[in-house]
Amino acid sequence: MKKSYAMIHRRRMLQTGAALVAGGSLCLEEMLQAEQARANPVKITAVRTYLLKAELKRAFGVSISVPLDKTRSTLLVKIETDAGIVGWGETAPIMGARGAIVDHLAGRLVGQNPLRYRHLLRQLWGRVFHNALAVGALEMALNDVRGKVLGKPVAELFGGRLRDKVPVYASAMNYLEGAEPEDHYPEEAVALVKQGYQALKMRLGRYPVRRESKIAASVREAVGPEIRLMADGNAAYSIKPALAMGEALHELGFDFWEEPLPQDPDYAAYDVLREKLKIPLAGGEVIPDRTTARRLLDRGAFDIIQPDISLCGGISEVLFIAELAALSQVQIVPHCWGGAILIAGTIHLLSLLPDPHWGFPTDTPLLELDRSENPWRTEITDRSFEVARDGFIAVPTRPGLGIEVDEKRVKKYQAG
């Protein structure tokens, strides 16, 4: 009993010490931000939102897109300051994100110094009962502003990047209107490899496993054994077919099998499926915050967790989730499905994430780069983020997110 009590007592002392160290670090960070604010008396003057919509040249979608998508939309946020410096953020225009920003959060930011980051972030979370999409867009824009004010890239605001470039995988091979996946998946895969991509992801789940396992095999044959392949089921399966497709993908040497089961309620049965699969199971793109992430990690729901900075509160929240994942030896590969603003923020995040071990890792966290028709990626900023020949993208080094937004182009697509 004495030994047991001593072990418990020692553990509590260590936990308390760790908490004090963490608390001290946060206090020092807040003190630094207060000092930066005093040295740079910048004030937020306005918060604006832009709902963008575009008609697609060709309808496309994932397994559960019925009918296939003919339009694309996004929600941009712009923070303006009295110094003429602006910051941009991006999120999905769903779940009341715009209303939360306009009706509840914008007024809390106007008149505040954007350099008081931790103070403002706490206010954002508390005002909208954890509307993570609204917070994610504003957190992105705040980081863009404070980086520009301080003359630093966003990654430098979080302690400095660990790498100057990040590996990329092409998020591609969607279902297309008037085309069969047997015909265009292998051709698209080969074309992407010629562009420099060393990793590719396809969509599955619209057709029976017997048919689509052959499609996956044809892609593997087309690109060869050295190209990394992944597959996204987009919640189209129940456990039995998800397991069957997972077994086929494992035999073909795919890296991971993403979200084959429904995400609601609370990623139910993902832990059950994971125990049966040989291929790593990925998921978590709709995780709203660290609390949900911790619950799913404790349940053993994923081998790879995929939080999205635009959907779960921003860069700082995903960094926290990444630390939780590391404690469970779970890899992190962030979800990223949006335009250049979101891509830039995700690249900065990826530059901050450590490799999963101390050796010579081949599993450095990857950037998901959407290759479907997307004017927010290709038209509204001065960077469209094309992959280099070695399969990497350089981390932006200009202040803030490292991109410039063309507001005339934004207004071209503005729907409200």
N, C-alpha and C positions, 0 to 999 in steps of 0.2 A: 504493500500500500504506500509506503514511504517513497519507494522508487517511482511509482506511478504518479504520485502527487508532485514529486520533484520534476518529472518530465513535463507534466501539465503546466507547472509554475514557470519552468524555463521557456516553454513554448509561448506562454502568455507574455513573458517579458520580451521575447524576441518580436512578437507581434506588436506589442506596445512601442518598442524601439523603432520598428519599421514605420509605424504610423507617425511617430514623432518626426522621423527623418523626412517622410513624405510630406507631412504637414509643414515642416520647416522649409522644404523646397518650394511648396506652393506659396508660402508666405513671402519668400524671397522673390518668387516670380511676380507676385502681385506688387511688391515694393518696386521691382524693376519697371513694371508697366506703369505704375503711378509716376515714377521719375521720368519715363519717356513721355508720358502725357503732359507733365509740367514743362518739359523742354520743347514740346510740339503741341501748342494749344489749338489743335484742329478740332472743329466741331462738325458733326453730321448735320446737314441741312435738309436732306430729303431722302426718302426711300421709295423707289418706283418699281413697279412690276410690269412685265411685258409678256403677254400670252402670245406665243407664236404658233402658226399653223401653216402647213404646206400640203398641197395636193401632190401625191406621188406619181411619177411617170409610169410606174408599174406596181400593182398591188403585191404585197408580200406579207409574210407573217411567220409565226411559230406554230407548233402543233395545235394549240387551242385557239388560234386566230380564226374564228368563224363568224363572218366571212373574213377573207384576208384584208389587211389594213390598206386603205386607199389614201389615208392622210397621216400626217405626223405632227405632233405638237410638243411643246416644251414651255416651261415657265422660267423667265429670266428675272433676276433682281438686280437693281442698280442702286448703290449707296453713293450719294453725293456729299461733298464737304465744302466748307467755306474756303478751303485752300485750292479749289479747282480740281482736286484729286477725286477720282471715282473708283469704285470697286464693283465687280460683277460676280453673281452667283447663279446657279442653275439647279432646277429640280423638276420633278414630274408635276404636271398641273392637275393633281388629283387630291383626294382626301382633305379638301378644304384648305390646301396650302396657301392659295392666294388670299383667301379671306382672312386667314390667321395673320398673314403678313400685313395686309392693308388695314384691317380693323383692330388688331391687337398689338402688333409688334413694332410697326413703323413709328408710331408715336412715342414708344419707349426709347427709341434710338435717336430720334431727332434732338439735337442740342447736346448730345453726349460726345465725348472724345473717343474715337474708334480705337485708340491705343489702350484703353482700359478693357482689354479683351476679356479677361476672366470675369470681371464685374458684369460686363454686358451679356456674356454667354449665360451666366446664371439667371439674369433677368429674362432672357429669351426662353429658356426652358420652363421657367416658372409661370409665364404668362399664358401659355396656350395648352396646358395639360399635356405636355410632351408631343406636340405636333412636330415630329422629327423632320418632315419634309420642309416645313417652313424654316425651322432652325438650321437645317443643312444648307439651304440656299443663302441665308443671311450670314452664317458662319463663314462660308466660302467668300462672300463679298467683303466681309469685315477683314479677313486675312489678306485679300487683294488690296484693300485700302491701306491697312497698317504696314504691309510690305512696301508699298509705294511711298508712304510717308517716311519710313525709316531707310529707304533705299536698299531693301533686302528682298531676295526671293522668298516666297512663302516657306520653303523648306528651312531656311535659316532662322525663321521665327520659332521653330520647334527644335532647336539644338543643332541644326546642320545636317545636310544629306549624307548618307552613307555610300552613295554611288552617284556617278555622273550620268549614267544612262540606265534605262530599265528594259528588261526583255518584254516582248509584246506577243500576244496571240491574236489572230484575226478572228473576230466574232462574226461568222459568215454562214454561208450555206443555209439560207432560209427557204421556206416554201414560196414559190413564185406563181403568180397567175399565168395560166396557160403553159406551164412547164412541169415535167415530171422530175423528181429529185434524182432518179437514176441517170437522167441525161445531163443535168447541169451541176450536180454536186462534184463529180470528179473533175470536170472541166474547170470549175471555179477554184477548186483546191490547187490544181496545177498552176493556174494563173497567179494565185496568191503567193505560191512558193517562188515563182519567177520574180515577183516584186520584192522578195527578201524575207517573207514570213517563214519562220522556222516552227511555228505552232499555229494550229487552226482548230476552230470549234464549229461543229455542225448542229443543226436542229433535228431532233427526232421526235416520234410520238404520234404523228398524224396517221400513220398506216401500221398494219400488223408487224409484230416483231420479225416474223419470217421474211417479210419483204425488206424491212429497213436494215436488218442485219446484213443483208446482201449489199445494200447501198453503202453501209459503213465499210464493208470489205472492199468494195470497188474504189472508195476513196483511199484506203490504205494502199491498195495496189498501185493507184495512180501516183501517189507522192513518195512511196517507198518507206522503208523502216526507220529512217533517221528523223523524219518530221514528226513532231509531237502532235497528237490528235486528242481532242476532247469532244464530248457530246452533251447537249442540253435537252432534257426531256420536257421542260417547261410545264411540269405538273400534269402530264397527260396519262400517267400510268397508275395502276394499282400495284400492290406488292409483287404479285406473281409475274406479270409481264415485265415489271421493272427489274426484277431479278434475272429473268431470262435475257433481256437486252443487256444488262450489266455483264452477264457471263460472256455474251458474244463480244462485247467491247473489250473485256479483259483478254480474251483470246487474240484479239487484233492489236493488242498493245496500246490501247488508249490510256491517257493519263488519268482522267477522272470522268465520272458520270454525274452530271449536275441536275439537281432538283427534279427527279422523275416523278415524285409523289406530290400531291397538292401541298401548298404551303400552309393553308389553314385546315384545321385549327392547330396553331402552334407547332407546325412541322411534325404532326402526329405520325408515329411509326417510322420516322427516319432512323431512330436508334435500332429498331428491329431490322430494318432493311440493311443497315450498315453492318450489323453482325453477320449477315448472310452473304454479303457481297465480297468478292475478291478485289474488285477494282475500287479505288478510293471514291467515296461519296462526298460530293460537294453541295453546299447549300447555304442559305442565310441571306439572300439578297434583299429580302424585305424586313430584316431585323431592324427594329426602330431605335434600339438603344442598348447600352451595356448590360442593363438588367436582364433583358430578353436573351442577349448573347450568353451571359453567364449561365442562365437556366438551361439553354440548349447545349452548351459545352459540358455542364455537369451531367446531363442526360446521355452524353456520348452520341449526339445526333449526326455529327459530321466528321470526316477526315480532313476536310478543307472548308473553312468558313469564308463567306463572301459578302461582308457588309459593304454598303454603298454610301459614300460620303454625302450624296444628295438626298438619301432616304433615311439616314439614321443620325442626323445632327451634325455632320461635318467631319473635318479632318481630325480634330481633337478627340471626338467620340470613337472614331475608327482606330486611332492610335491606342486608346484605352482597351478596346476590344481585342486588338492585336496582342497586347500584353496578357490579357486573360487567356487567349488562345495558346500563347506560348507556354503558359503554366500547365496546360493540358496536352502539350505536344501536338497541337492541331495547327496545320498550315493555314495561312491566310492568302487568298487571292481575291482582291476586291472586285465587286461587281461594278461595271461602268457602262451605262447604256445612255448616251446623250451626246451633246455637242462639244465644241472645243473648250468651253469654259469648264465643264465637268471633267473632261479629259485632262486639262492642265492641272486641276486640283488633284486628281487621282495620281498623276505622275509625281507631283510633289510628295504626296502621301507615300507612294511606293519607294521614293528615294530615301525615306526615313525608316522604312521597315527593315529590321535586321534579317540577315540570312538565318535559316532555322537551326544552324549548328556552326561549329568553329572550323570545320574542315574546308574542303573545296566544293561548295554546294553546287548542285545542278538543279536545285529547286528554289531558286530565288523567286520571290513573288512576281507574278506577271501582270502586265497591263492588258485588260480586255479592250480591244479597239474595234468598235462596230464598223463594218465595211458595207452596210446597206446604204441606200439613198438617205442622205442626212445633210440638209443645207446648213444646219447649225454647226456641223463639223467643218464644212468645206467653204462656207460663204461669208459668215458674219465676223470672222476674226482674221488677223494677219498670219495665223498659223493653222494649218489643217492637219498637222501631226501625221505625216507619212512615215512609214517605217524605213529604217536604213537597210542596206543590203545585208547586214549581219543580224537582222531581226531585233534590233534595239531602237529605242527612241531616246534622244538626249533630254535631260532634265532642264527646263527653262532656267535661265540665269538672270534675266532681267527682273527688276523689282516687282513684288506682288506675284500674281499668277504667271507673269511673263508673257502675256498676250495683250493685244489691243483690240477692242471691240469696235466694229464699224456700225455706228448707230443708224446710219442711213439704210444699211442692209437689214438691221434688226427691224426697222419700221416697215420695210418692204414685206415682211412676213407677219407683222403685228395683226392679231385678230381681236385684240381688246386690251 
